[in-house]
């Protein structure tokens, strides 16, 4: 599984990364976590408002800091697929 944090490094982007790492730890999921800070790469995902979180290349959240529980729910759904 690949988890990508899309953002320029603002406090909200850092919080999104913290929440994603916590969710992965809580669920015991091994994942490659990548931070993408290049605005052109972020736009390639179709993201216009950061922070954003993508799982396996698909944007799941954009423009807000998702709660740990929200990220866990999406991760669990990805595990089932």
PyMOL commands that set and color helices and strands:
alter all, ss='L'
color gray80, all
select helices_A, chain A and resi 11-27+39-44+68-80
alter helices_A, ss='H'
color red, helices_A
select strands_A, chain A and resi 2-6+32-36+52-55+58-62
alter strands_A, ss='S'
color yellow, strands_A
deselect
rebuild
show_as cartoon
